[in-house]
Amino acid sequence: MDSNWTTRLNPEIVRSLRVTLPPRRLLFITLLTMALLLVMGGVAWNDAATRTYLSAGARLAYFGRSIYWVLTLVLFALLFVLVPATAALSFIQEKVRGTSLFQQMVLLSPFRLAVGKFIGSGLVGYFIAALIFPLFLIAAITGEADPAQFVRVSLFLLVGGLCCQAVGLFISAALSGPGDRFVRGGLLIGPAVGGAGALTAIALYRFFDHQFYSGGIFDRWNFYGVELEPYIVILDIMIFIAVWAFAGTVRRIKVSQLIPVRPWPAWLFFASAEAVVAGLLWGGYSPAAYRRDIFENPPVARLILYLVLNWIALMILAGSSALGRGRLREWWSAGQDELALFQRQEIKNAMTTFLVALGISLAGLAALWASFHTYAAPYGQSVPAGIQLAAIAACFTFTVTGMAVFIQYCAMQRFRIGAWAGVALTVLFYVIVGVIGSSIANENNTAALLNPLVYTAAITKDDPYMDKVRCTSSVTSVKADPYMDKVRCMPDMTSLPEPGGVWGTLIRGLIAEGVLALGCFGLACVKWRKTEEEILRERRS
Amino acid sequence: MVSTFGLSKYYETTPAVRDVDLYVSRGEICGLIGPNGAGKTTLLKMLAGLLRPTSGKIEVDRIEVGAEPKRLHEIVGYVPDTFGLYDELSVRQFLEYFARAHNVASDKVRKRIASVLELTNLSSKLEAAVGSLSRGMRQRLVIAKTLLHAPKVLLLDEPASGLDPLARIELRDLIRELGRMGTTLVVSSHILTELADFCTSVVIMEQGHVIRSGRVDELIETIRGGTPLRIELVDEAAARALAATLSGRDDLKNLSVNRLTIDCAFQGDRAALAELHREVVLANASVVSFYERRLTIEDVFMAVGSHKVS
């Protein structure tokens, strides 16, 4: 390979090119791909030729359709399975090979290194896909494929493939930090990511298929109340995931090279992710608006889904940023030297990020809740709307902060998996509380109310805005859209809940969750002091 | 050139390096010695900016490690004790990759590669596949790769482990040559004789602590306690008998018998030494040799350490 032109390229891409696609292998892959295509074409042509009841033109179209579907499958296998799997191995392989230390010391910027890894990990897949794509196009034309569907599937292949690859690369970077913990089982990450890519393709393909859109009657998805075709929403979400997964990879490289990282990209990620989730779960109805699918479930179900997603995200954040004994040593050595003070800033940043993420989460919760209350008619509610929102926000804050300090408490113990033991125990606690709560006759019992999701459902039960929104009006034909019968949705005031019961549940739940959070704080404070004494004593000795 | 202040590193609860204060001046070849588990590799990795210290401060050429890792990597080269290479590449492609990755200007890459290959005696292997190189050649290739961006400080972790005698001699010559060229080297090893040949200073580590450091001749002086003598005899019984006779003398210290040899430190002038020599030879017909022994790093290490691992 001529080194003159290679000097202009990203060196990581050149290295990947030389390692994965040396000239002989390039020739071999080309010949093998061509041979397999010929065999496949022969089989498909043989199948078409036996259909003598079809005209010659129809037989050709049949042949084209067969090839089109097979090539679609091959392209999915390449871009959703092979390329993400190799991307997921890119950093781990360096670790296994013993070259990761060299890569830690190179002077390439983390961004260039990530770009090099990204493109380099997909070279074989891209090359075969590039060989196949012209035939795919010809097969689509010959097989008289729906042009709209061809474009949709091509976009799905491109965007979805890149998204899965970026996620694979991020996972690889995240699991191959300076510690050696994940290396042994690391090579299984590739097949796991490839499998996940395949499941993604299988799960989402129907939204790109012509059958989903045929006849013009299909579900539209809403994003901040704007109706969009599902494939557009999916592609946008995939672009969002791909961009952040790539940014996450760059950040992980920085961390592995001990380059100080700033907290604001993490804040921006949380803010943008909340914006996307809130947009997808957005309400914003009014009697004047005709919506078909928006309230198939009551709004509170959307609110609960939002809380679940945020709870999981905050739990992962708490697990990953909790201070284990090693980090605490850095914290408590800060009095002695500047470097430790610098590290102390990083620790502070991690804690600030958790609080900022919680704040963003609450802001999203308020916005989402407000989107279910846009109808201004003065419906009577058992609990004033503001108090209902404040109670949900307070109980979520209590739960999440209590959980975070409990995870910190576990991080200070000598668990083998560190803070993640706290995450596992938290999940176990809520499972046990859920079982106990559901076994008691009164569904709003204190044990059940410890769970903020049950609490939210309990205090919004029969609420005209949150729970009893029913698409009660008769089906109305909308002239503007001849293909759709739309349903009128509005708050249902037929039976309001007992105010006294709701107030009782609201206060009892808040007290229970507050006490639980305080208990977690107390536990963590005692352990914190004890650990500090232990570590300082160790230092002195 | 390289200095550390109160440097510590803990792996969870296990201390690997504790309160290390170190100074290596420009152009020095510093040997880092200690038993396995003494914390040498951890210390080198922290100096290379590959591992975050738990506490303490490191400065390399006035650059604070941790604050500016990229600037640090511009002036530091690190050769790990175990490493892998891109076996599919040729030596030229391998070095081209690292030259470009270390921001060596495109028009200087070839010249730089030629110069490091010449220095490491690998010029004839330019187009050979990396996978086909012997262990010693691979070691030299990694050093060549590390020298591509002309680092001011070179950190070598157990560079001679696994090398045959010839490869060790070549490596020793290479390290000397680099020292002559003004590169500051920190070389870790637990094979003391290999360091003795080229180190100008040593740092002795044990259980994460630096127990002694300084210039080799100064350290030797601290343990000397007199003129080191070795007397060799033909049989063990004669050695024990002579040791028993000599143990009564006030001018002989640290007397020890090791099968056929007696080691001790003589405290007296040259004339008294000549007198002792005459007495020993006349009194004992089985003496094979009587000579002033040259102290080495090994003696320093044996004298100052408790030889425990972390």
Interface residues (C-beta under 8 A of the other chain):
Chain A: S3 T6 T7 R8 P11 E12 V14 R15 R18 V19 P22 R97 G98 T99 L101 F102 Q104 M105 V106 L107 L108 P178 Q257 L258 I259 P260 G324 R325 G326 R329 E330 S333 Q336 D337 E338 L339 A340 F342 Q343 R414 E538
Chain B: F5 G6 S8 Y10 Y11 E12 T13 A48 G49 L50 L51 R52 P53 T54 S55 G56 K57 I58 E64 V65 G66 A67 P69 K70 H73 E74 V76 Y78 P80 T82 F83 G84 L85 Y86 E88 L89 R92 Q93 E96 Y97 F98 R100 A101 H102 N103 S106 V109 K145 H149
